[in-house]
Amino acid sequence: MSALPTGDLRVFAQYERDFTEDVDVAVVGSGPGGAVVAKELTDAGKRVALLEEGPPFTPADFELDGALSMARTMREGGLRATRGTVMPTMQAIALGGGSLVNSAICNRAPDFVLDDWCTQFELEHTTRRDLDPHYDAVGKFLGIAPTPENVLGQRNLLFKRGCDALGYASEPTERNVRGCRGSGECFTGCRTRAKQSLDLTYVPAALRGGASVLTSVRVERVVAEGGRVRGVAGRVVAPFTGRPSHRFRVNARAVVLAAGCMATPVILQKSGNLVNRSGQVGENLQFHPGVAMMGVFRDEVTPQFGATQGYQSRHFLRDGFKLETLWAPPAVLAVRLPGYGESLKRRLAMIPHAAIWDAIASCNRSIGRVRARARGLDPNLSWRLHPQDLRILAQALWTLSEIFFAAGADSIVPGVYGIPEEIHSRAEAEVLRTRPLEVSDIVIGGNHAFCTTRMHGDPRRGVVDEYGKCHDVENLWIADTGVFPRCPSVNPMWTGMALAHRTAQALAERL
């Protein structure tokens, strides 16, 4: 048995044989939850191993081609989707997790959402007042601040113009960036390294504190005995192919699962259905389904320049949706555009004069589940969009059309089946408000996912308590968005990190 080196970052090429390690805490997953936990625990003097299935990336590894980037940084090559209502959903496989390829949006969950969590799920210490100190700590460390005007670009400023004209509240998006140049490359990796992704912030801080960071290691099961966690075990896997090689085991006094709300329940199911007295592991899968729309302007917009999602409106949160600006590689945006052949080429040629804005919806009625497959660790996802939640998305599409025309758009491309492919006035856009929609009429995507190991004050109805401690097994904790009891109504990263910050403090006090 080897001694774990201090402050050690390992990559695939460094594993030469099977190995076993001993630590105080094994943290599974290096995304927004796991990296925060690892850093905070090393600050508390604990001996930590942070385990990540994906590889580390540097700017030289980033690919501007959207399809190639997704194939390298996303699970299942970026092609993961739900069954039932078919919806693509992307989860990263990389050091830093989703923070490497997201838009750095940071929102605190609204008071009314957290109050609802506490009331509906018997939580006593999860109000905004309880979580604000944890939000503050994370925000200070990452430099979270509103997007400055000099990097907004026309795509974001036109959104502000439309909202102002209609009296809808909007504001620059708070983001975890320092020195953003508005290059619009968040989705494929920030080559300027302005985005303060976890691989640049919390992971190095954990390393400085003495943590060992093991990349290209896939945790396949939690080892438990006598109702108490003993560690984790799995295989070393090759980057991009997932080909398994050496076996490993990390013995630990405590384990924190932060592999994401789809991988964490699969690991638990593959571990003999640990912590499932409540029957809730893998249940209650929720998303923020999103819709997007393109507006075309007479003057050139040059949408590739400007902070990727630099402006937002939370005006309609109580109606169930949030509005944002958007940018992604044109090949990715094309998925939402109607037509093919010459028609599609003509619409792609509009992009220099276009802006793309989106809406995400709080679909608390739309529920799914995560199940382990017989072979492998990729999840089997089932989910259905509820008719009442479809109406929220329809309202969001209508509202986006209003904002586009208020901002001066000549036309919009709604991308909705059964509706004209191009609409040239607000009067024509009334069809978005009056025509009933079917689920199959709209193109949706959902990358914000939650609730599959939800917190609940009653052990019979949830997997963890509000501090992330599993009800059924001693010293097993969860620190990813699976612990959310319901949708947070806004982008989840900051809330997930705030909860992880609190989880780390609670765990450190117990060890």
C-alpha angles and dihedrals in degrees: 000000000000128000113244111244119236118251093001125163112193129192132193096269091059097063109095104161145001111296144189126203137186124218141150094244133016111203114197113207130026099218127109094303103039098041092052091049092048094051095046093048093050088050086055090054098256124144105241137187114196110201122200127178094205130066129252116262131210128190089266088062096052117107120205090202102096096212094049092045091052091048090055102039105030132074115253088013091291090296099106113133141169125250123227096037100026108229129159115235125183127208122178127237105199142094103286093028118220092349088077093064107021127098094255092243112167120190129164112229110257119257092244092055095051091044088054091049090053094047099043098039103036096248120158105185108035105092122123088260089056095047101039094086088055093046088050094051093050092043093053093048094049098038093239109188141143116285108265118240095240092068099040099093126194095293091065097036092053089056089053090049092053094047092048091051091054097040094246115147114243137162144180109281117253108235139177097243137121119200096358111187096195093245093149094225100122093116095056097036129285106267092189089055089227092129107088095222117174094256088063098041124020097025094054089044090054090049091051087052091055103266121146115228114203113191126189091034119126116205108215102175145007113238113223135167132182094000093306133102117247101177143283135284136197148117138293107243132198116247116260095000100054090217107166123230128153125026123232142184128196114199112208141171088223137015126209116197111206099151094124133271092284102042098040096061090045091054089050092048091049089050094066095282094293120197095011104126086119093051089228102114106118093005130112096038108182134179142187096238110206135209126191138197135196122222122195122213132195093234122059114269099185090206096188088075120074136052108314096240101003101151134046144170122218090177093114101042093118088050088057106258144082126207126220143169115245144199132176135151110297092243088061094044090051090071088073096046121095125234135035138232114012092357092056092045090054092053093047087053088059093063096094087060095040142088125201120211129177144194130215120203134212099231102182092158093055107085134176142162142235121225131180115243120232090250128034131000101270106117130241104230125198123179139152130204109232116229092238090053089049087060089056090055091048090053090049091053091051091049092051089053090052092052093048094054092042087054091054104262116166091210145349132222103211097181093216121140114243094021123097111277090230126031120194106190143026089249091057089047090063086091087074089061100040106036114085111235131217121213089248091057096072136058111231136176131186122198097155106081130173153156106050093124097026127189118242134165090227112069089209091063106036143038101227138021120245091274092057097255114142113243097219109040127050116245097003113127136178124212110174136087090280087084092063107109093209140358112298092219091229136059105303106215099092093045091049091051093046091053090046090051089054092045091054091052092049092048094047090055091053099048 
